[in-house]
Amino acid sequence: MKTLLKNGKVISPIKKVNEILDIYIEDGIIREIGKNLIKENTVVYDLSGKIIAPGFIDMHVHLREPGYEYKETIETGSLAARRGGFTAICCMPNTNPVIDNEDTIRFIQHKSANLLNDVFVIAAVTKSNEGKELAPLLELNNAGAIAFSDDAMPISSAEIQRRVMEYLKMFDGLFIQHCEDQNLTKGGVMNESIVSTSLGFSPMPPIAEEIFVIRGIILSEYLNARYHVAHVSTKGSVEMIREAKRKGIKVSAEATPHHFTLTDEAVRSFDTNTKMNPPLRTEEDVEAIKQGLKDGTIDAIATDHAPHAIHEKDVEYAYAPFGIVGLETAVGLTYSVLVDGGYLSLEEMINKFSTNPRKLLKLPEIRIEVNEKANLTILDVNKEWVVDKYKLNSKSKNTPFHGFKLKCKPYGVINNGMVEIFE
């Protein structure tokens, strides 16, 4: 297949490129980059006014398959990812069966083998995500797992967490932790604040996250092992991670669009799509996350895409599951809130979605250069659009952003010799 991308602004942070160029792609490989390129017998896309960036990756996605295909499948989740501008996603291990064995990894690899977007596996660190016995980490790594996490089941035992981090250190594996002391959040449904008091909802205090963040940082420093904090949500967490980085500790972090966009005031709507874990926090926390992204304390933006069926969310707030879909709104929310808001440049946004997470996961850099594989995300940064949950490609529609007016919409993705343009 021959494809010519005309007049797009190429932004490649690795090579410090920010220029309007043409890109000629043949058989999935970039064959020529220049100006005023003309090719015969080639599909041509005029990308005037569009941005061509290294392919985006979401390092925190719940695809639900195997086991919960009524919520999402590898196919539907991948489609939502592509429409959201992602050429790669990393699936979390809380499936059924849990991704704690080589066979389940092979199943996911087989199901995703012929997709445009790459699907990478994050495997469990303990068997069945129970926090008791270590999973066969080296075997999982050899089978293709690129990182390790017990996801929403944080390891309660500091001793077990120490052993996990010591073991992963042997092959420089990345431990990703959902930070939550569940003794402090038992029965909780939202952030502990004036809002939870006024609504009479059981609270989830910010210290429940921060206690686990500081424990992980201490273990990381003691063991000199890599430690990644998932979906940071509190000001205290940001400050501790910032200080740890200042000291040279091997700590990294991600933030989600909903945690730098919404506050716990949204829960007053009683919309169960405002229920997530960690919960929406205060305006002070939201501002701290924005500043953490701005100054580099928070390395990456990830969605924590967590699909749930309508019948699961359409219940009383206390009984609804935690989580929202996020793949198709992430780019628009990030651009509207952080880029238009003056916190990030467009180049920095691209770093948070592409360069930085790939570096954390030890994946190859994406270089927009001749003879390199074409792995590209195309953005229409001037496109204004309204989120319509009924038009989402995810099997589930649980978003709190229905009706939001956003700016910047993915226009296309290119990877694995395939091209999808969303016109």
N, C-alpha and C positions, 0 to 999 in steps of 0.2 A: 504494500500500500504506500502511495506517495501523497504527502500532504505538505502544503505550503502555507505557513502562517504569515500574513502580510501586515505590516504597519503596527504591530503590537509593541508596547513599551516593555522591554525585557528588564526585569529587576532580579538580579542574582547577587544576594548579599555576600556570598563566598568570594566571588570575583570582583565585587564592587562595580557591577554593571547596572546602569540605569539609563537605558537608551532605546529609542525606537528602531527596531530591526525586523528583518524578515528571517524566518527559520524554515529550512527545508528538511523534511523528515522522510526517510525511506526505510521501510521494514523496521520501524520502531527506533531507528537510530538517527540522530541529528547529523545530516550530511553537509550542510552548509548554513552559515549565518552571515548575513550582510544586509545591504540596502538595495532596493529595486531588483530583487531577484525575480526571474521569470523562468517558469518550468512548464513544459508541455506534458499532457496526459497526467495531470496532477490535480487533486482536489485542493482548491484554494479557499482560504477563509480570510476575509478582510477584518482584521482586529483593530482597526483604528479606534482609539479611545479606550482600548482594553489593556489590561496588565497581564503579562506572561511571567509566572513565578515558578520556582521549583515546587514540585508536587507537595501538597499539604499532607500531613499525617496526624491522625487523632490517636493519641496513646492511651485512651481510656474509654472503651466502648463495650457495651453489653449486647452481644448478638443473640443471646438466649438459646442458641442451638449448639449442642443437643439438649433436649429435655423440655424446653418451653417455647416450642415453635408457634404457639398461638399468639405469643407476644411479638416475636421477631424471628427471622431466619437469617442465615448467612447471606442468602440471596437478597432479601428485602433490605437488610441492614446495609449491605454493600451498595445497593442502589441509592439508598438515602445518603450514604457517604459520598458517592460520586456527585449527586445533585447538590450536596453541600460543599463541593470543591475539594474533597479529599481523594488522593490517589492511593492512600494506605490507611489502614486502621489496625488497632491492636485490641484483640478481644480478651475480656476478663474471664477468670476461671470459674465463676459461680454458676456453672451449667449443671445439668443432671444427665450423666455423671459429671462430677467436678473434673476439671482439667488437671488431674494429678497423676496421669499415666500416659505412656507413649501412644497407646491406641487412640485415645481421644484427640491428641494432637494430630495424628495421622488422618483421622476423620475430618477435622477442620481443614487441614491442608488439602485433602482430596476434594472437599466440597467447594473450595475457593480457588482451585487450580487454574481455571480458565477465565477468571474475572479480570476486568480492566484494573481494578484496584487490588493492591496487595493486602492480604489478611495475615497479620502476624499474631502469634499466640503468646499471651502472658499466662504462665502456669502457676498453680497453687504452690505455696511453700510448705504447707502441712497437708497431710492426707485428709481428704474430704472437707478441707477448710475448717477443721475442728480445733486447730491450734495445739494439738497434743503430740503428734508424731511427725517428724519431718518427711516430706514427700521425697521421692528419688530425684533430687535436684540435678545431679550431674546427668542422669539419664534423660531428664526432661530438656536440659540444655542441649545435649547431643541430638535430641529429636527435633530441635528447632525453636524451643521457647526462647524468647528474646529478653524476658524479664520475669519477675516472680512476685506474687502477691496473694494474700488470702482475701483480698478485696474487702467487702463490707463486713467481714468477720475478723476484726483486729485481734492479733495475738495477745491474750491477756497476760501470759507468763513472760516476764523479762528474760528468764532463763532460756525459754524456747526461742525467743526472738534473738537472743545472743547467738545461739547455736545456728540459727538460720543465717544470720549475717556472717558468721565465721565460715560456714560452708560455702556460701555464695562468693565470698572473697577469694576462694581458691581459683575461681575462673572469672573473677571480676564481674560477677552477676549483679544486676540491679534489683534491690529489694524495694518494692513500692508498698507503702502502708496507708491504709485508711485509718486515720488517727481518731480513736474514740474510746474513752474509758466507759464501757457499757454499764458499769456499776453506777455511773453518774447520769446516764441517759435512759435507764430502764423505764419503759412506758412513755417516754417523751415523744412529742410530735413536732415541736418547733423550738426555736431559739428561746433561751431564758431571758426575758426582757419585760419592759412595761407592757408590750403587746400580749405576751403570753399570760401575764397576770390579768389584764383586762378581758381577755377572751376566756380565761379559765382553762387554758390548755396546759397539759403536762409539759414541763420544760426540758430542754437539752442545753445545759450551760456551756459556754465557750471553753471553760477550763477542761471539759471532758476531752476536747481536741488537743488543747495545749499541753496537758500532762503527757500525752502520748508523743507529741512532737518533741518535747524536751527529752523524753526517755530515748527516743530514736537518735536524737542528736548526740546524746552522751554516749550511747553504744557505738555510734559511727566514729566518734572521736577516739574512744577507747580501743576499738578494733581496727581503726583505719580502713573502714569498709564503706561502700557506697550505700546511700540511703535517700529515698525519694518520697516526699510527702505528697500524697494525692489530694486533689481538690481542697486546697487551703481556703479556710473561710473566716478566720478571725485575725484581728489586729495583732494579738499576742503571738500567734503563730508566725506571722510575717516578720515581726521584730526578732523572734528567736532564730528564724532561718537566716535573716540578714546578718545577725551577729555571728552565727555559726560559719557562714561563708567568709566573713571578715577574718575569722580565725583560721581559715583554710581547711575546715572540716568538709568531708566529701558528701555534702548535702545538696539536694536539688528539690524543686517543687513545681507543681502545676496549679493553675486556677481555671475555673470554669466560667463561661460567659454569664450564667445565672448568678454567680456569686459576686461578679463585679457590675451587675445590672440591677438586680432587685434587692430590696430589704425585707425584713420580716413584717413590715407594714402591709405587704401584699397578702399576708395570711388573713387579714381582716375580711377578705373577699370570701373566705371559706372554700375557695377553689382548691380541691385536692391536688391540682397540678402545681401548687406552691409548696407542696410537701416533698422535701428531699433531705438526704442525709450525706454530708452535714447540712443542717438547715440554713435557710436564709437568715442572715445576721442583721446588724444595725448599719446605719449610714456610715458610722465611724469605721466599721469593719470593711465596708465596701470601698471606702476611700483608701484604706490601708492596702487593700489588694491592688487597687489601681496604681498606687505609688510603688508597690512591690514589683509589679510588672514593668513600670517605667524605669526603675533603677536597676533592674536585673536580678533582684532577689528571687523573683518567681521566673523560672526559666521558660516555661511552656504554657500554652493554652490547650486544654483538653475538654471534651464535652461531658464526660460521664454519662453518655447516652444510655438511658435506662427505660426501655419501652415497657409499658403495661397495657393490658387490654382495657377497653372501656368499662366492662363490668367490674373490674378490680378498682378502678379509680372513682367510679360513680357510686360512692358509699359515703357514710359519715366520715369526717376528717380523721378521727382517731383510728378508724379501721382501714384506711387507704394505705397502700404500700408507698414507700419512699421512691422518688425518682421521676425524671422527665426525659423526653426525647430531646436531642440537641444537635444532631449532625447537620440538619438543614438550616438552622438559624445561627450557628456559631460565627460564621464569617460576617454576616450582616450585623449582628450584635457587637462584635469586636470592632468592626470599622466604625459603626455609628457611635459607640460609647468611648472607645479608646483613641481611635485615629482622629475622628472629627472632634473628640473631646480634648485633644492636645496632649494625651498621655503617651502615645506611641506614634512614630512615623510609619508610613506604609512599609518601609523596609524592615522596621522593627517588628511589625505585625507578622510579616512573612517569616522572620526568624523564629517567632514564638510558635508558628504553625508548621514550620518545615525544618529549618537548620538545627535549632536547639533540641527538639525532641529526638531527631535522628542521631544527634551526637550522644545524648543520654542513653539511647538504646543501642548504641554502637552499630548503627546501620550505615551503609555507604552514603557519602555526601551526594547530593544531586547537583551536578554541574551542567549548566546550560552551555555546552561547548561542542564543537565538531567531534564526531566519533563517540559521543556519549549517548547512552540510552535516553530517549525522550520521556521524561517523567515530569509533566507540567500541569499546573493549575492556572486557568485563565479566569480573570476577574473583570467584571464591569463595575468599576468603582463609582461610576456616576448613576447607576441604576437605583432608583427609588422603588421600593416594593412593600407590600403589606403581607404579613405572615397569615396564611390561611391553613389552619390545621387539617382541613378536609382535602387539601392538595398535597400534603406531605407524602413522601414515598415510603416512609417507614410504615410497617404494618400497624403500629400503634400511633395514637394521635395526642398523647398526653403532654401537651406543651402549655406553659403559662403565658406564652407570647402571641397567642392568637389575636390578630387585629393590630399588632405592633407595626408601626411604620419604620422601615429600616432603609439604610443606604448601603450599597455595595452588594452585588449578587454574583455568585459563581456563574461563569458563562460557558465553561467547558473544562474537560480533563483529558489528559493524554498519558497513556502508560501501557506497557506490555504490548506495544504494537497496535493499540486500539485508540480510537478518537471518539469522544462524545462531546458534541456541541449542543448547548441547550438554547435553541432559538424559539 
